[in-house]
Amino acid sequence: MNAQRRQELSAIITELDKISFYSIEDKLSQLSDRIETVMYDEEEAYDNLPDGLKNSAKGEAMADAIGLMQDAISDIYSTIQEMGGLSASGILEEVIAD
């Protein structure tokens, strides 16, 4: 690798090191908690519907929304777990060293 590309990778590593993955993880966790609160409120509203309304378009829409929020929470937590192993700057440092 030539000096110019090594220099560019060094600059990228510096920028990556400035990113606080912990703050990103914390923000994602906070947003997930907020989604969970909304989901629980929607579940409670759905549970309090009369049986006839649960099978209506409104009830089905509520159930679908609950499922989508569960999926979103799961995706956020998967992202947080993946970020725990993220070390792009370490990988790039190996490239520069070669």
C-alpha positions in Angstrom: 0.0 0.0 0.0 1.4 3.4 -0.9 1.9 6.2 1.6 -1.1 8.2 0.4 -3.5 5.4 1.0 -1.9 4.6 4.4 -2.3 8.2 5.3 -5.9 8.2 4.3 -6.6 5.1 6.4 -4.8 6.7 9.3 -7.1 9.7 9.1 -10.1 7.3 8.9 -8.9 5.4 12.0 -8.6 8.7 13.9 -12.2 9.6 12.9 -13.4 6.1 13.9 -11.7 6.4 17.3 -13.6 9.7 17.9 -17.0 7.9 17.7 -18.3 6.8 21.0 -20.0 3.5 20.4 -21.1 3.4 24.0 -23.1 6.6 23.5 -24.7 5.1 20.3 -25.5 1.9 22.2 -27.0 4.0 25.0 -29.1 6.1 22.7 -30.4 2.9 20.9 -31.3 1.4 24.3 -33.1 4.5 25.3 -35.1 4.5 22.1 -35.9 0.8 22.5 -37.2 1.5 25.9 -39.5 4.3 24.6 -40.8 1.9 21.9 -41.4 -0.7 24.5 -43.4 1.8 26.6 -45.6 2.6 23.6 -45.9 -1.1 22.8 -47.1 -1.9 26.3 -49.6 0.9 26.2 -50.9 -0.5 22.9 -51.0 -4.0 24.3 -53.1 -2.8 27.2 -55.5 -0.9 24.9 -55.8 -4.0 22.7 -56.4 -6.3 25.7 -59.2 -4.0 26.9 -61.0 -4.2 23.6 -64.2 -6.2 23.5 -63.7 -9.5 21.7 -65.7 -8.3 18.8 -63.4 -5.4 18.2 -60.3 -7.5 18.5 -61.3 -9.2 15.3 -62.2 -6.0 13.5 -59.9 -4.0 11.2 -58.9 -1.7 14.1 -58.1 -4.7 16.4 -56.0 -6.4 13.7 -54.2 -3.1 13.0 -53.4 -2.8 16.7 -52.1 -6.4 16.9 -50.0 -5.8 13.8 -48.5 -2.6 15.3 -47.6 -4.5 18.5 -45.9 -7.1 16.4 -43.9 -4.5 14.4 -42.8 -2.8 17.6 -41.7 -6.2 19.0 -39.7 -6.7 15.8 -38.2 -3.2 16.1 -37.1 -3.8 19.7 -35.5 -7.1 18.7 -33.7 -5.5 15.8 -32.4 -2.7 18.0 -31.0 -5.2 20.6 -29.4 -7.2 17.8 -27.8 -4.1 16.5 -26.5 -3.3 20.0 -25.0 -6.8 20.3 -23.4 -6.5 16.9 -21.9 -3.1 17.8 -20.2 -4.7 20.9 -17.9 -6.6 18.5 -17.3 -3.7 16.2 -13.7 -2.8 15.8 -13.2 -1.2 12.4 -10.3 0.9 13.5 -8.4 -2.2 14.8 -9.0 -4.0 11.4 -7.7 -0.9 9.5 -4.7 -0.7 11.7 -3.8 -4.2 10.6 -4.1 -3.1 7.0 -1.8 -0.2 7.5 0.8 -2.4 9.3 1.1 -4.8 6.3 
